[in-house]
Amino acid sequence: MRCKDIKFKLIGYFENNLSPEEKKLVQNHLDTCLRCQKELEEIVSTFELLKKESPIEPGEIYWTNFVPVVRSRIEKKEETGVVIIPKWKFAGGVVTLVIFFLLGIFLFKEDRKVMFKSGTETYSYLLPAEDEKIEELFYAEEDESSLRSLITEADRKKLVLAEEELEEYYWEKGGKEKSLEELDLKQLENLKKTLEKEKFKREIL
Amino acid sequence: MDEEKTQDLISRFKSGEEKAFNELVSLYKKGIFNLVFRMVRNKEDAMDLAQEVFVKVYHSLKDFRGESRFSTWLHRIAVNLSLNFTERDKFRSFISLPDLTQPVLSSDSPLKDFEKKQISEAIDQAVLSLPKKQKAVFVLRHYQELQYSEIAEVMGKSEGAIKANYFQALKKLKKSLAHFEEW
């Protein structure tokens, strides 16, 4: 086993959390590798240092008053207008909003008739919704929050899934120096390409 | 934590017995305070946030379907509230004085107490500077002593990703605390 594979298992080894086979592999590697021995020593000393951290005790009064304070905060929240709307009313409200929203889009489309002159003739055409979206994106490019509002829920879910897939693939390869969050754009792009290549290979094999 | 007792309290609360919620709070309050404190590293804020967690639980418990364990669900709420708080609090901590949280010290040796305080403050800073996912994983594993599989459920990630996050967090802490290792 290589150092980069072992390094990843050192915490598990220290916590006695490895399978007997893995434990034996790590032990054999440690017997001959000074670098990993040092790495393990550093892990142990970090845990030792963390043990020295002082405990925090908020005091007996805090614990005695905990439940009554939670209760009064619940009541206060209910009094200050956190209205619990029944689900069917909420659904009805959402449907009404959607209808108004669609109606708004329709009216907006009517207003978006573009008029232009060519010679003596005057032409008009309706700006398609797709173009509007592109135009909106163009104006919103500096404004991340507007951009985010243009992403549909389905797109957002897809993005989350893609991110999770990328992250799992990244860690599956083991022994990483950096977390995914710390990679720069180019490294992320390369990782994405490798993942896509492997997925493609898997599909055709 | 006694899962059977918890389930009993939840169903009693759902059927209208308000007192059951109080018992549920009493059962979990210390663990949640500890989790929240280790996340935000400020005693006053943690005292407030721990109570807020249970206010949120109260309003959401009726919709809790038991698809995951209650403790997993509770940890998820506490972690999310703490992370949101830390995000909101970034500006405040940037302009304010350092936290005045006083750790519990034994007064038998002032020098030892001083060292302990220094170490605690350094650990606070080191943990606070971790990326949020790594911080949550580190706290859940190191202080709450949750299994990797439970943390994976809380965070909605694979076990492998959680182990990797823990490894990265520890590596960063090791680096930040390197100058204390001789102590």
Interface residues (C-beta under 8 A of the other chain):
Chain A: F8 I11 G12 E42 I43 S45 T46 L49 L50 K52 E53 S54 P55 I56 E57 P58 Y62 W63 F66 V67 V69 V70 R71 R73 I74 K77 V82 I84 E164 E167 E168 W171 E172 K176 K178 S179 E181 E182
Chain B: N22 V25 S26 K29 K30 F33 F37 K43 A46 M47 A50 Q51 E52 F54 V55 Y58 H59 T101 P103 V104 L105 K116 K117 I119 S120 I123 P131 K133 Q134 H142 K157 S158 G160 A161 K163 A164 N165 Y166 F167 Q168 L170 L173 K174 L177 F180 E181 W183
